Amino acid sequence: PAAAFEAAPDRPGRAAFYPVLGPVGLVSTLAVTDAAPASGPFPLVVFSHGSAGSRVQAATLLEGLASHGYVVAAPDHTGDTLLDAAAGQTEPQVPMAVERSRDLSAVLDALTDPSCQVRDLVRSDQIATVGFSFGGLTSIVSSIGLLDAPADPRVRASVGLSAATSPLPAAWLAENRVPTLLLGGTRDTSIPLRLNAERAFGQLTSSRPRVLVTVADDTHNSFTDVCRQAALVRDRGIPAQVGTRIALTAAATCGPPMIDPVRAELLVQRATVAFLDWQLRGRADSGRFLTEQALGDPSTVKTRTVL
């Protein structure tokens, strides 16, 4: 549900709040603030949002990961957020791609530092990156490095959701030696499946195992929470530029013939959790969930795996 808090949204015990802008955002139906953590340590996932997105762009997926025993961190990439775009203050994409890689490493530095309050909850040997769109590129190159941003050897697996990998040369993709999951949609006109996920799947020759999940009638933002955020555009606290961006994206994502948003959420959660359980936790049985039958109707989902 969409809501704007009148009081401070981070009061302990209250439902978690995912701000789109200031006090306007989504209220979780599952998570609460300052809940006592379960006994760790747990694998760590760092999420990278899409261009002109935000750290709460895929909150439903990240809640799903947390509910399956992952510590999840989701930074805003300053210079490439929804608010930056609405204000016309975005950074050029090439230097931004480098800064994004540094952002992920900075988050890993912070969460694995001995002085970090949650350090004991993190398994430093079980770290993955997950990214959407431009963030998918960020996730895929996290273990390779990009220009003067070095590779981060702590990353043990990467996931790209509608990942914008077409600018990456084949030789760079071939340097990725960590297991990789790619998800893409047949109706994605922004990041076309053939030029991105399918091409990357073929050229990630050193990534073993690698898995490609293709979802029929999935458009570019089907893996995000934009359909949940669409109701927020009527709130007076949302500037016209931000509201227009959300509304246009939702209009292209949330209705027929596109995939049902709830179904898309379930598919991406199932695939991502199964893949990371398989590769980070060593649960071989989890890999069996990455099949067309387990993920959904074979007419909707196609999978390819290279071991």
C-alpha positions as CSV (number, residue, x, y, z in Angstrom):
1,P,0.0,0.0,0.0
2,A,1.1,3.6,-0.6
3,A,1.1,6.0,2.3
4,A,2.8,9.1,3.6
5,F,3.8,9.1,7.3
6,E,2.6,12.1,9.4
7,A,5.1,11.1,12.2
8,A,8.7,9.9,11.9
9,P,8.6,6.8,9.8
10,D,11.6,5.2,11.5
11,R,10.2,4.8,15.0
12,P,11.1,1.4,16.4
13,G,8.4,-1.3,15.9
14,R,6.6,0.6,13.2
15,A,6.2,-0.8,9.7
16,A,9.3,-0.2,7.5
17,F,9.0,2.8,5.3
18,Y,10.5,3.1,1.8
19,P,10.7,6.8,0.9
20,V,10.4,7.9,-2.7
21,L,10.6,11.5,-1.7
22,G,10.8,12.8,1.8
23,P,7.7,11.7,3.8
24,V,6.1,10.2,0.7
25,G,6.7,6.5,0.0
26,L,5.6,2.9,0.5
27,V,4.8,1.3,3.8
28,S,5.8,-2.3,4.1
29,T,3.3,-5.0,5.0
30,L,6.1,-7.3,6.2
31,A,9.1,-5.5,7.6
32,V,9.4,-3.3,10.8
33,T,12.0,-0.9,11.8
34,D,14.8,-1.8,14.3
35,A,13.6,-5.4,14.6
36,A,16.0,-7.5,16.7
37,P,18.2,-9.4,14.3
38,A,18.3,-13.2,14.1
39,S,21.4,-15.0,15.1
40,G,24.0,-14.6,12.3
41,P,26.1,-14.5,10.4
42,F,24.3,-14.3,7.1
43,P,25.3,-13.9,3.4
44,L,25.4,-10.3,2.3
45,V,23.7,-8.9,-0.9
46,V,24.4,-5.4,-2.1
47,F,21.7,-4.0,-4.5
48,S,22.5,-1.4,-7.2
49,H,19.5,0.5,-8.6
50,G,18.9,1.5,-12.2
51,S,19.7,4.9,-13.8
52,A,17.4,7.6,-12.4
53,G,16.2,5.1,-9.8
54,S,16.7,4.7,-6.0
55,R,17.6,2.4,-3.2
56,V,14.0,1.5,-2.7
57,Q,13.4,0.7,-6.4
58,A,13.1,-3.1,-5.8
59,A,12.2,-3.1,-2.1
60,T,9.9,-6.1,-2.5
61,L,12.7,-8.2,-3.9
62,L,15.1,-7.1,-1.1
63,E,12.5,-7.9,1.6
64,G,12.2,-11.3,0.0
65,L,16.0,-11.8,0.2
66,A,16.0,-10.6,3.8
67,S,13.2,-13.0,4.7
68,H,15.3,-15.9,3.4
69,G,18.2,-15.0,5.7
70,Y,20.3,-12.4,3.8
71,V,21.7,-9.1,5.0
72,V,20.7,-6.7,2.3
73,A,22.3,-3.2,1.7
74,A,20.9,-0.8,-0.9
75,P,22.7,2.5,-1.4
76,D,21.6,5.4,-3.5
77,H,24.1,6.2,-6.3
78,T,24.4,9.9,-5.9
79,G,24.3,11.7,-9.3
80,D,22.0,9.0,-10.8
81,T,18.9,8.9,-8.7
82,L,15.2,9.7,-9.5
83,L,15.6,13.1,-7.8
84,D,18.8,13.9,-9.6
85,A,17.1,13.1,-12.9
86,A,14.1,15.2,-12.1
87,A,16.3,18.1,-11.1
88,G,18.4,17.7,-14.3
89,Q,21.5,17.0,-12.2
90,T,22.6,13.6,-13.4
91,E,26.2,12.7,-14.0
92,P,27.6,11.5,-17.4
93,Q,27.2,7.7,-17.7
94,V,30.8,6.6,-18.2
95,P,32.2,8.3,-15.0
96,M,28.9,7.3,-13.3
97,A,29.5,3.7,-14.1
98,V,32.9,3.9,-12.4
99,E,31.6,5.7,-9.4
100,R,28.8,3.1,-9.0
101,S,31.5,0.3,-8.8
102,R,33.2,2.3,-6.1
103,D,29.9,2.8,-4.3
104,L,29.4,-1.0,-4.0
105,S,33.0,-1.6,-2.7
106,A,32.5,1.3,-0.2
107,V,29.4,-0.4,1.1
108,L,31.3,-3.7,1.5
109,D,34.2,-1.9,3.2
110,A,31.7,-0.4,5.7
111,L,29.8,-3.5,6.5
112,T,32.8,-5.7,6.9
113,D,34.8,-3.2,9.0
114,P,35.5,-4.4,12.5
115,S,34.0,-1.2,13.9
116,C,30.6,-1.8,12.1
117,Q,27.8,-2.5,14.5
118,V,26.4,-5.2,12.3
119,R,29.7,-6.7,11.3
120,D,29.0,-9.9,13.2
121,L,25.9,-10.5,11.2
122,V,27.8,-10.6,7.8
123,R,29.5,-13.6,6.2
124,S,32.4,-11.9,4.5
125,D,33.0,-15.1,2.4
126,Q,29.4,-15.1,1.1
127,I,28.8,-11.8,-0.7
128,A,26.8,-11.2,-3.9
129,T,25.7,-8.2,-5.9
130,V,22.3,-7.7,-7.4
131,G,21.5,-4.9,-9.8
132,F,18.7,-3.6,-12.1
133,S,19.3,-2.1,-15.5
134,F,22.4,0.2,-15.2
135,G,22.7,-1.4,-11.8
136,G,22.8,-4.8,-13.5
137,L,25.8,-3.6,-15.4
138,T,27.3,-2.5,-12.0
139,S,26.6,-5.9,-10.5
140,I,28.1,-7.8,-13.4
141,V,31.4,-5.8,-13.4
142,S,31.8,-5.8,-9.6
143,S,34.0,-8.8,-9.8
144,I,35.8,-7.6,-13.0
145,G,36.5,-3.9,-12.4
146,L,35.7,-1.1,-14.7
147,L,38.3,1.4,-16.0
148,D,40.0,2.7,-12.9
149,A,37.6,1.1,-10.5
150,P,39.2,-2.1,-9.4
151,A,37.6,-5.6,-9.2
152,D,36.3,-6.5,-5.8
153,P,37.4,-10.0,-5.0
154,R,34.9,-10.2,-2.1
155,V,32.0,-10.6,-4.6
156,R,31.3,-14.4,-5.1
157,A,28.2,-14.2,-7.3
158,S,26.3,-11.6,-9.4
159,V,22.7,-11.1,-10.5
160,G,21.6,-8.8,-13.3
161,L,17.9,-7.9,-13.7
162,S,17.2,-6.4,-17.1
163,A,21.0,-5.6,-17.0
164,A,22.3,-3.0,-19.4
165,T,25.3,-5.1,-20.5
166,S,25.4,-4.2,-24.2
167,P,28.2,-1.6,-23.8
168,L,30.6,-4.1,-22.3
169,P,33.1,-5.7,-24.8
170,A,33.0,-9.4,-25.1
171,A,36.6,-9.6,-23.7
172,W,35.4,-7.8,-20.5
173,L,32.5,-10.1,-20.0
174,A,34.8,-13.1,-20.4
175,E,36.8,-11.9,-17.4
176,N,33.9,-12.5,-15.1
177,R,34.7,-15.7,-13.1
178,V,31.9,-15.7,-10.6
179,P,28.6,-17.4,-11.0
180,T,26.0,-15.2,-12.7
181,L,22.2,-15.1,-13.0
182,L,20.6,-12.9,-15.7
183,L,16.9,-12.2,-16.0
184,G,15.3,-10.4,-19.0
185,G,11.9,-9.8,-20.5
186,T,10.7,-10.4,-24.0
187,R,8.9,-7.0,-24.1
188,D,11.8,-4.9,-22.8
189,T,12.4,-2.2,-25.4
190,S,14.7,-0.1,-23.3
191,I,17.3,-2.9,-22.7
192,P,16.5,-5.4,-25.4
193,L,16.9,-9.0,-24.4
194,R,18.9,-10.1,-27.5
195,L,21.5,-7.3,-27.2
196,N,21.8,-7.6,-23.4
197,A,20.9,-10.6,-21.4
198,E,21.2,-13.1,-24.2
199,R,24.4,-11.6,-25.6
200,A,26.0,-11.5,-22.1
201,F,24.9,-15.1,-21.4
202,G,26.8,-16.2,-24.4
203,Q,29.9,-14.1,-23.7
204,L,30.3,-14.7,-20.0
205,T,32.4,-17.7,-20.9
206,S,34.4,-17.9,-17.7
207,S,31.3,-17.5,-15.4
208,R,30.3,-21.0,-14.2
209,P,27.6,-21.7,-13.5
210,R,25.6,-19.1,-15.3
211,V,21.9,-19.0,-15.8
212,L,19.6,-17.0,-18.1
213,V,15.9,-16.7,-17.2
214,T,13.7,-15.2,-19.9
215,V,10.2,-14.0,-18.9
216,A,7.5,-13.6,-21.5
217,D,5.6,-10.3,-21.6
218,D,8.0,-8.8,-19.1
219,T,9.0,-5.2,-19.8
220,H,11.9,-3.2,-18.5
221,N,10.5,-2.2,-15.1
222,S,8.5,-5.4,-14.4
223,F,11.2,-6.5,-11.9
224,T,10.9,-3.2,-9.9
225,D,8.2,-1.8,-7.5
226,V,7.0,0.9,-9.9
227,C,3.5,-0.6,-10.0
228,R,3.3,-0.2,-6.2
229,Q,4.7,3.3,-6.4
230,A,2.3,4.4,-9.1
231,A,-0.4,5.4,-6.5
232,L,2.1,7.9,-5.0
233,V,1.9,10.3,-7.9
234,R,-1.4,11.7,-6.6
235,D,0.3,12.8,-3.4
236,R,0.9,16.6,-3.1
237,G,4.4,15.9,-1.8
238,I,5.6,14.5,-5.1
239,P,6.9,17.1,-7.6
240,A,5.4,17.1,-11.0
241,Q,8.7,16.0,-12.7
242,V,9.0,13.0,-10.3
243,G,5.3,12.1,-10.6
244,T,5.4,12.2,-14.4
245,R,8.4,9.8,-14.5
246,I,6.7,7.3,-12.2
247,A,3.4,7.6,-14.0
248,L,4.9,7.1,-17.5
249,T,6.9,4.1,-16.3
250,A,3.9,2.5,-14.6
251,A,1.7,3.1,-17.7
252,A,4.3,1.1,-19.8
253,T,4.7,-1.7,-17.2
254,C,1.6,-2.4,-15.1
255,G,-1.2,-3.4,-17.4
256,P,-2.0,-5.9,-20.2
257,P,-0.4,-7.2,-22.3
258,M,2.5,-6.9,-19.9
259,I,3.0,-9.6,-17.2
260,D,1.0,-9.2,-14.0
261,P,3.2,-7.3,-11.6
262,V,2.6,-9.6,-8.7
263,R,3.6,-12.6,-10.8
264,A,6.8,-10.8,-12.0
265,E,7.7,-10.1,-8.3
266,L,7.3,-13.7,-7.4
267,L,9.4,-14.9,-10.4
268,V,12.3,-12.6,-9.6
269,Q,12.3,-13.5,-5.9
270,R,12.2,-17.2,-6.6
271,A,15.0,-17.1,-9.2
272,T,17.3,-14.8,-7.2
273,V,16.9,-16.6,-3.8
274,A,17.3,-20.0,-5.4
275,F,20.4,-18.9,-7.3
276,L,22.1,-17.3,-4.3
277,D,21.2,-20.2,-2.0
278,W,22.8,-22.5,-4.5
279,Q,26.0,-20.4,-5.1
280,L,26.6,-18.7,-1.7
281,R,25.2,-21.3,0.7
282,G,26.2,-24.3,-1.3
283,R,22.6,-25.7,-1.3
284,A,22.7,-27.8,-4.5
285,D,19.0,-28.6,-4.2
286,S,18.2,-24.9,-4.7
287,G,19.6,-25.0,-8.2
288,R,16.8,-27.4,-9.1
289,F,14.3,-24.5,-8.6
290,L,15.9,-22.7,-11.6
291,T,13.8,-24.6,-14.1
292,E,10.9,-23.6,-16.2
293,Q,8.5,-25.8,-14.3
294,A,9.7,-24.6,-10.8
295,L,9.7,-20.9,-11.7
296,G,6.4,-20.9,-13.6
297,D,4.5,-22.0,-16.7
298,P,7.0,-23.0,-19.4
299,S,5.0,-20.8,-21.7
300,T,6.0,-17.8,-19.5
301,V,9.5,-18.7,-18.3
302,K,12.5,-20.1,-20.3
303,T,15.7,-21.0,-18.6
304,R,19.2,-21.8,-19.9
305,T,22.1,-23.0,-17.7
306,V,25.8,-23.5,-18.3
307,L,27.5,-25.5,-15.5
